[in-house]
């Protein structure tokens, strides 16, 4: 049988028309046990889908009428862009299956014509493998949520000299640079803007409560990086050791 994620998508597709299914019928259709159907339904609920069920013998599953999934409105060019981007990630991170599973899921929900375009792009595109820029996608999500909600972030950090510290920061952006992912953030303990490598960050925790957003004091991130992290700019109050 397919992976749990793929199977959950198939279950969602069956529930989408609004009809009710017994656990037995779903198990037969998906070629799994009724217990697996229950687990997949719980997985969909955790993902935010309002799957209704009546427990007990002859359990029935349905997607609540208010929970209608809108069509995925993408143009052919947009599909080409997305598929190509995912293929790049697949090639650059061969040990991480996240991009590959995302591409599979996308292709399953596209209309037939766009499915053909997605398949054609995947067939015709050859991405040369570069040095891997590994990334912790859970950390990406934690940082993204912190930036969006205005929350602070705490984490354990080991710098390039092997020194270990606990940092509390106000995250601003994350970026890919020279085959490494970095977090740009205002370091509250150092009272300055710093750059942190993802692979040196551990035990990241979002701190409760929003803070007043701090303006990035340079015209752009590119200006900050090319000026040696503000070393040539009087607005930086502590420029030594900013490249962590």
N, C-alpha and C positions, 0 to 999 in steps of 0.2 A: 504493500500500500504506500501511498505518497507520504511525504513528511507531514507532521501535525499542522504546519502553517498552510501548506497546500490543501490539505484535507479540510481545514477550517474554512478556507475560501470556497471550496466545493459545497460545504454545508450551508454557507451563507447564500450561495447562488440558488440552492434548492429552496431555502426559506423565503427568498426575495419576492416571488410572485404573490405572497400573502396567504397561501394555503397552509393548512395544518398537516403535520407529519407525525405519525407514531414513531417512537424510538425504534421499533422493529423495522419499519419500512425504511427509515433512514439508514439503519445498520446494513440492511440488504443492499440499498442503493450505493452506499459508500464502501461496501465490502469490509466492514469492521464489526466489532462487537457493540452491543447497546451501551456497555460501560464506556467505550471509546466515544460514542456519540455524546454521552453526558459530559465527558471531559472536554470535547471540542465545543459544546454549547457554552460551558463555563469559560473557555478561552475567549470566545466571541464576546461574552458579557464583560470580561476584563478589558477587552479592546474598545468597549463603549457601545456595542450593538445591543439593542434591547430585545433579547431573545426571551420569549415567554414560554413557560413549560408548566404542565400539570403533572406533578410527581405521582408515583405509585404505578400499579399494574396498568399497562396500556398508556404509558406516559405520552403526552402529545407536545410537540414543539412548534412554535410559530414565531415569526418576526412581528412585533407589535405594529399596527397600522400606521402609527405616527413615525415609525422608523423606516423611511423610504430612502434608499441610497441613490443619490443623484448620479446621472450618467457622467462618465469621465470624458469631458469635452476637450479633446486635444486635436490639433491639426497634424497633418502628416509630417510637416517640418518639425513640430514640437516633439513628436514621437521619435524622429530621427535623432534629435538633439539629446533626448533623455537616454535612449538606448546606447548611443555612442559614449555618453558620459559614464554610464554604468559599465560598459565594456572596458573603458580606461581603468576604472577602479578594479575590475576583475583582473586585468593584466598586471596592474601594479601591486595588487595585494592577493596573490594566488592562494594564500592560506586562510583568507577571510572570505567566507561564502555569503556575506551580507549582500553585496552588490548583485551576485548571481541570483539569489533567491528573490531579491526585489525585482529584478528584470523578469523572472518567471511569473511572479504575481501580476506585474503590470501587463504582460502579454496576455494573461488569462482574462483580464477584464476589458481589454480593448475590443472595439467592434471588429468584425471580420476583415474589413479592408485595411484597417490600421494594424491588425495582427500580421497581415502579409507584409506591410511596410517594415514593421519591427523585425520580422524574420529575415527580410531581405538585407536590412542594415547589419544585423548580427552575422549573416552569412558573408557579406562583402567586406566587412571591416576587420582589419588585422592591426592590432595594437602591439607595438614592440614593447617588450617588458623592460621597465626601468628599475632602478634600485628602489626597493619597496619603501613606501612612506606609510608605515603601519599606523593605525589610528584606533583608539578605543571608542567605539560608537556610543557606548553608555556614557562615557565622559563627555562626548560631544553633546549628547542630550542634556546632561546635567548643566553644562556651561550655557547652552542655548536657553534653557528654562530660567537660569539665573539672570542672564542678560535681559530676557524678555520681561521678567517680573520685577527686576530691580533688586534682586537678593544678593547677598554676599556669599562668598565661597571660601571654605576652609579646606586645606589639604596638606598632606605631608610632602615635602619636596627635597630632592637630593640634587645639588648643583653639580657643575662640571668638575669640581674638585672633590666630590664625594661627601660634601658636608650636608648633614640632614637638619632640616628645620620644619616647623609647622608654620604655614602661611595663612593669613586671612586677607582676602583681596576683594576688590570690586571688579568683576569681570567686564571687559569691554567688547572684545572680538577674539575670534580664533582664526588662524591662518596657516597655510602650507608654505614652508620656506626651506629650500635646500634639503628636500627629502625628509623634513620633520614637520610635525604639527605643533603649533605654539598657541598659547593663550596670552593675549595682551590684557593686562589688568593693572589697577592701581593697588599697590601693596601698602596696606594700612600700617604695617610695622616699619617699613622702610620709608614711608611717606613719599613715594615716587612711583612712576609708571615702570612696569617691568614686563619682561617676556619670559614665559615659562614653557619648557618643553613638555608635551603631553606624556612622553614615556618616562619622565622623571617625577610625575605626579602620582600620588597614591592616596587612598582613603579620602576621596573628595566628598564633601558634605555641604549641602546648601543650608545656610543659616536662616532662621525664621525672620520674617519682617523685612519690608522694603527699606532701602536707603535713598537718600536724595541723589539723583544721578549726577555724576561728575563729568564735566565736559572734557573731551580729549583735547589737550592744549596745542596740538599741532594741526596744520591744515589738512594733513592726510597721514595715514599710516605709512605710506611710501616715504613721505618727507621725514618722518621720525626714524625709520630704518636707515635711510641713506645719510642722515646726519649723525650717524653713530649713536642712535637712541637719544637724540637731543643734546649731545655733547657740544654741538656748535650753536645751541640755542639757549639764551639766558633764562628761558622759562623753566628749564630743568634744574631742580634744586639739589639733585644727588645723582650724578651720572656714572660714578664709578661702579663697576660690577653689575650694570643693568642687564647685560646679556648673560642669562643664567643657564 
